[in-house]
Amino acid sequence: MWQMRTLNLAIVGVLVLGASAWAQKAKYTRQQDVKVDVKLSDRVKPIVPKDPKDTQQQEQPLSADQVLAVEGLVGDLRAEQEQILVKLISDTPDRNVDEKSDYYFRLGELYAKQQRYWRLRGAELAIQADQTKNAKTRAEGQAAIDKAKQYMVKTIKTYQALTTNDAF
């Protein structure tokens, strides 16, 4: 029993010594005001939400009239592209199958874009002519529709030349 009491006193002594050692001031103290200069790369920077006022002004969708106007401005460039593609098709030998078939396809797509533009332009002019009862606008609309038919025929002939050639 005296051994048990001695053991209990030893444990209490260790606890008291440990508590007093813990209560003493440590030899090393941390400095809490250390500042680390970190430079974030673009990959890890947080996403900053944009101002909703700015996004409303920038993200206005284009109207169909604006798109049609842009397509009309591109018409001269497409005429030049048509001439270039026709020349490339005639100058490219038949043994260059990949190149020549690509030129035929591009020319067909170019004609299809022109046909869509003139069809929409003709419809727009027809609507204006019906509203204003203007004969000049009606004639312009009919000319646009005729031009759309010409481009449709060119498109069909180009795709037919592409698909009927066994080399392609």
C-alpha positions as CSV (number, residue, x, y, z in Angstrom):
1,M,0.0,0.0,0.0
2,W,2.8,2.4,0.8
3,Q,4.1,1.6,-2.7
4,M,0.8,2.8,-4.2
5,R,0.9,5.9,-2.1
6,T,4.4,6.7,-3.2
7,L,3.4,6.2,-6.9
8,N,0.5,8.6,-6.5
9,L,2.7,11.2,-4.9
10,A,5.2,10.8,-7.8
11,I,2.5,11.3,-10.3
12,V,1.2,14.3,-8.5
13,G,4.7,15.7,-8.3
14,V,5.3,15.3,-12.0
15,L,2.0,17.0,-12.8
16,V,2.8,19.9,-10.5
17,L,6.3,20.3,-12.0
18,G,4.8,20.0,-15.5
19,A,2.2,22.7,-14.8
20,S,4.7,25.0,-13.4
21,A,7.1,24.5,-16.3
22,W,4.2,25.2,-18.7
23,A,3.2,28.4,-16.8
24,Q,6.7,29.8,-17.2
25,K,7.5,32.0,-20.2
26,A,8.8,30.2,-23.2
27,K,12.3,30.9,-24.5
28,Y,11.0,31.4,-28.1
29,T,8.0,33.6,-29.0
30,R,6.5,34.0,-32.5
31,Q,6.2,37.4,-34.2
32,Q,2.6,37.6,-35.4
33,D,3.1,40.6,-37.7
34,V,5.1,38.9,-40.4
35,K,3.8,39.8,-43.8
36,V,4.4,37.6,-46.8
37,D,4.4,39.2,-50.3
38,V,2.6,36.8,-52.6
39,K,2.2,37.5,-56.3
40,L,-0.7,35.6,-57.9
41,S,-0.4,34.4,-61.5
42,D,-3.3,34.8,-63.9
43,R,-4.1,31.1,-63.4
44,V,-4.8,31.4,-59.7
45,K,-6.2,34.9,-59.4
46,P,-9.8,35.0,-58.1
47,I,-12.5,35.8,-60.6
48,V,-13.6,39.4,-60.1
49,P,-17.3,39.9,-60.9
50,K,-17.9,42.4,-63.6
51,D,-20.1,45.5,-63.0
52,P,-23.6,44.6,-64.2
53,K,-24.0,48.0,-65.8
54,D,-21.0,47.4,-68.1
55,T,-22.2,43.9,-69.2
56,Q,-25.6,45.2,-70.2
57,Q,-24.1,47.8,-72.5
58,Q,-21.6,45.4,-74.1
59,E,-23.7,42.3,-74.5
60,Q,-26.6,43.7,-76.6
61,P,-27.5,41.1,-79.2
62,L,-27.3,42.0,-82.9
63,S,-30.6,42.4,-84.6
64,A,-31.4,40.6,-87.9
65,D,-31.3,43.9,-89.7
66,Q,-27.8,44.6,-88.5
67,V,-26.6,41.1,-89.5
68,L,-28.1,41.5,-92.9
69,A,-26.4,44.9,-93.3
70,V,-23.0,43.4,-92.5
71,E,-23.6,40.6,-94.9
72,G,-24.4,43.1,-97.6
73,L,-21.1,44.9,-96.9
74,V,-19.2,41.6,-97.3
75,G,-20.7,41.1,-100.8
76,D,-17.8,42.7,-102.7
77,L,-15.3,40.5,-100.8
78,R,-17.3,37.4,-101.7
79,A,-17.2,38.3,-105.4
80,E,-13.4,38.5,-105.2
81,Q,-13.4,35.1,-103.3
82,E,-15.5,33.6,-106.1
83,Q,-13.1,34.7,-108.8
84,I,-10.2,33.3,-106.8
85,L,-11.8,30.0,-106.2
86,V,-12.9,29.6,-109.8
87,K,-9.3,30.3,-110.9
88,L,-7.9,27.8,-108.3
89,I,-10.3,25.1,-109.5
90,S,-9.3,25.6,-113.1
91,D,-5.6,25.8,-112.3
92,T,-5.5,22.8,-109.9
93,P,-4.8,19.5,-111.7
94,D,-7.2,16.6,-111.1
95,R,-4.5,14.5,-109.5
96,N,-4.6,16.9,-106.4
97,V,-7.9,15.5,-105.3
98,D,-8.0,16.9,-101.8
99,E,-7.2,20.4,-102.8
100,K,-9.6,20.5,-105.7
101,S,-12.5,19.0,-103.8
102,D,-11.9,21.5,-101.0
103,Y,-12.0,24.4,-103.5
104,Y,-15.3,23.1,-104.9
105,F,-16.8,22.8,-101.5
106,R,-15.7,26.3,-100.5
107,L,-17.1,27.7,-103.7
108,G,-20.4,25.9,-103.1
109,E,-20.6,27.3,-99.6
110,L,-19.8,30.8,-100.9
111,Y,-22.6,30.6,-103.4
112,A,-25.0,29.3,-100.7
113,K,-24.1,32.3,-98.4
114,Q,-24.8,34.7,-101.3
115,Q,-28.1,33.0,-102.0
116,R,-29.2,33.3,-98.4
117,Y,-28.3,37.0,-98.3
118,W,-30.2,37.8,-101.6
119,R,-33.2,35.7,-100.5
120,L,-33.4,37.6,-97.2
121,R,-32.8,40.9,-98.9
122,G,-35.5,40.2,-101.4
123,A,-38.0,39.3,-98.6
124,E,-37.1,42.5,-96.8
125,L,-37.7,44.6,-99.9
126,A,-40.9,42.8,-100.7
127,I,-42.2,43.6,-97.2
128,Q,-41.2,47.3,-97.5
129,A,-42.9,47.4,-101.0
130,D,-46.1,46.0,-99.5
131,Q,-46.1,48.5,-96.7
132,T,-45.2,51.6,-98.8
133,K,-46.8,50.6,-102.1
134,N,-43.6,51.8,-103.8
135,A,-43.0,50.3,-107.3
136,K,-39.3,51.0,-107.2
137,T,-38.9,49.0,-104.0
138,R,-40.9,46.2,-105.5
139,A,-38.6,46.1,-108.5
140,E,-35.5,46.1,-106.3
141,G,-37.0,43.2,-104.3
142,Q,-37.8,41.2,-107.5
143,A,-34.2,41.8,-108.7
144,A,-32.9,40.5,-105.3
145,I,-35.0,37.4,-105.6
146,D,-33.8,36.8,-109.1
147,K,-30.2,37.2,-107.9
148,A,-30.9,34.6,-105.2
149,K,-32.2,32.2,-107.8
150,Q,-29.0,32.7,-109.8
151,Y,-26.8,31.9,-106.8
152,M,-29.0,28.9,-106.0
153,V,-28.4,27.5,-109.5
154,K,-24.6,28.2,-109.1
155,T,-24.6,26.4,-105.8
156,I,-26.4,23.3,-107.2
157,K,-24.0,23.2,-110.2
158,T,-20.9,23.5,-108.0
159,Y,-22.1,20.7,-105.6
160,Q,-23.1,18.6,-108.5
161,A,-19.6,18.9,-110.0
162,L,-18.2,17.9,-106.7
163,T,-20.4,14.9,-106.1
164,T,-20.5,13.5,-109.7
165,N,-16.7,13.4,-110.1
166,D,-15.5,9.9,-109.2
167,A,-12.1,11.2,-108.3
168,F,-13.5,13.2,-105.4
